[in-house]
Amino acid sequence: MKGYMTIKQASEVWGVTPRRIQVLCAGGRIEGAMKFGRDWAIPKDATKPNDKRR
């Protein structure tokens, strides 16, 4: 889809694991992320959320 990236693409851009991206999407931390079946679509202009674990 135009204007969106996959979890794998987002993990490469943001430097985090694909699993971490899934957790952020499921937790509603990535604005505009949408789930289609078992896959997530993340807007290309989305910003990496701050890590609240630290």
Steps between C-alpha positions, in 0.01 A plus 500: 500500500624845417585715797542204736783271603514150641619404845827381348555831322418700814740290707782571254425874492464536878771252602281278719384140467189405302350357821538837674318668210216246536472577872495875432228456235288274720533747787381790286834679532551557125253756373319393185610135510230267367466124521397298196451139600827412670706777337551861605520803270698789647489848345834593343488836675441345845757585763664250728330512842710580805613196696309515829685196634799714599 
